[in-house]
Amino acid sequence: MDTKEFKITIERILKTNYGKSIDKAKDYEKYNALSKAVMGTIIDNWDKTAEVYAKGKQAYYLSAEFLMGRALGNNLMNLGIYDEVKKVLEELKININDIEEIEEDVGLGNGGLGRLAACFMDSSAATNIPLTGYGIRYSHGLFKQSFKEGFQIEQADNWLKYGDPWSIRCEDDAVIVEFGDEKVKAIPYDTPIIGYGTNNINKLRLFKAEPLQDFDFELFNSQEYTEAVKEKNKAEDISRVLYPNDSTVEGKMLRLKQQYFFVSAALKDLVRSFKKQHGNSFELFKDYHAIQLNDTHPVVAIPELMRILIDEEKLSYDKAWEITVATFSYTNHTILREALEEWDIELYKKIIPSVYKIVKEIDKRFIRILGQKKYSYEKINSMKIIYKGRIRMAWLAIHGTHATNGVAELHTDILKNQELKDWYELYPDRFLNKTNGITPRRWLAFCNKELSAFITELLGSDNWITDLSALKGLEKYIDDKVVLNKFLEIKQLKKEQLAVYINKNEKIEIDPNSLFDIQIKRLHEYKRQLLNAFGILDLYFRLKENPQIDIVPRTFIFGAKAAPGYLRAKGIIKFVNEIANLINNDAEINNKIKVVFVQNYRVSYGEKLFPAADISEQISTAGKEASGTGNMKFMLNGTPTIGTYDGANVEIVQEAGEENNFIFGARVEEIEKIKDTYSPKEYYETVTGLKRVVDTLIDGTFDDGDTGMFEELYNSLLEGASWHSPDNYFIFRDFADYRDAQNKVDKAYKDRLNWAKKCLMNIANAGKFSSDRTILEYAKEIWKVEAKQA
Ligand code: 26Q
């Protein structure tokens, strides 16, 4: 890098864009100028990558969510210029950390599914796999969260307030998306995905919705301002905001419009460039495109491609179907019934009537096939795509693609043998497992530079950053006291850094010498933050009874957003905050335990939390968490797991050893066995300490501000509700086991060197969980695309 020229470029951008010299510029202006300067240096490689990719088959990731987080620091690292730029900035009297911290997170996703998409983008670039992401450029991402008197408050996320230096608006590539009674423009914004250790630069293309016409000039002239901008607003509503929901499905019209909007735009974009290259030879389409559907959210792509091929390109139904099935594949991310997407046919008829017709035809022909196979009437009913006035998107997805995959071994097994059993019998060759992964760049090299440097030193090479299985080489240091102590030293440093950050952001002081016990993920009943809360309360009461109990001082840290309409989840947040209030203000106890619920947990907060954790909470009800990926981020940063036998936890302990983690609770088979006769009351009455903690929900220990939230929680556990049985997630069943496991953690932690060994074993065996491995599996086994070096 020519640092002199780079400096000049930054100064020039500051002057042209903000009319300021560097000494007067604000941090966000410096951030923008620096980012734009970096953009300038990569454009040629970006073009070249596209050119090389265009010669062969490419893959496309259609996702309603991309939870990208911040770009600057990660991009500098991936380009290999982080240290150089840091120095350049120092010479300009700028601290790179201040500039990094000013960047807003790009929060265009809810949680795991959106973050997985982001990790896949990074991994595809690093491994030279031709993958392009397609999605929506929401003007507002996932809401910002704060707490007021312990209650969650949501605020709009205005991530574009300082501009978006990492995207380029591609007016020339705009397409028109047609709804039944409305047409809108879809404008692509392209963001470079910079590969680590390669010149390849992949692309994330997100569409913004705009009206065909900016506003009605006539109306404007006749003073009817509101009317004049109405159409503009209506169009822009489509990409205005991300639905802040995960795991429960709401059949909202705008949500359907969002789905069709980006899917139709993406397919039109692909068909247009295909025709430029190959004319009307559509039999070649599948040889140039593999399209992955990220859950059912983009599954309308199946009938939309059919519509384009049949209605616009005049192919026969059979030809179009063959191309469609060969092109698409589908990933399932959930086992929760309530999260299986279904759409009312009336909504489809109204919003996208021509697509509805195709869905109907697909279903008709499918029913005919099942009839020929002599399937019973009941079975056909249970499998047909349209049933009782609703379109079952997961069924359409399995039938209309050549591959369906789960996201961890256990999850895929449950799909094959339980949830999707009939489908597995119909299409046995279509079902595959692709265990999730995380990018080692952001989740170790970038967020834990101290540990990374140490690993590189020990291994004598930094090739683990692109070949994570190389971490296995760390195992040979398992009895090396110097190494183990150095690891503990680094962990301590990361904990101190986190403590400073939490103090600044939450105004709570925590002790970096205490054990950091962390649960960070979306708030959901099945993830059982409530079990954690009960565990803490139980420990508190035991300490009150007997202050002599010799425990390692512990700081319990939570981070989670609750969907705004998910009242029970919000009740759990309030409950944990009440517990925090009680414990943190109890002078007799607060040197032993402390509880912090951090506000606005997001990717950039995660980057500070994962490296600082001593124990990782992965305590979902067995069978409910499809995979989890936070569990992998902890593991990679040397944090043992306390967890159930669920999702990817199973594979984590397979790799790192059960003896280096803390597994507890009912397994899937047991849950299956007890679920119909489960009586939480019996546990409540008989398990020591359980009643005492559960009753705090109703006995006046805590105040829910007269919302009735706590009583509702209590009833959900003991009485159930119309839509579920009591203690639907088996918290009472696992309570005692969880306490035992926590006691084991406490005991194990006291033996510092032995603890460090567990940590080291987790790092050394995290290789499997690189998203590079996952992406290469998708490329080879599903997409049939090959790496291509630009
Ligand atoms: C659907 C319809 C309407 C509104 C919102 C939604 C919606 C949005 C997001 C439904 C579900 C989601 C997100 C699901 C999700 O994040 N699932 C997680 O996916 C991860 C990646 O595979 C897994 O590791 C997690 O186990 C799984 O919970």
Residues whose N, C-alpha, C, O or C-beta is under 5 A from the ligand:
A	BS01	26Q	N110 G111 G112 L113 G114 L116 Y243 N245 D246 S247 T248 V249 E250 H333 V407 E625 A626 S627 G628 T629
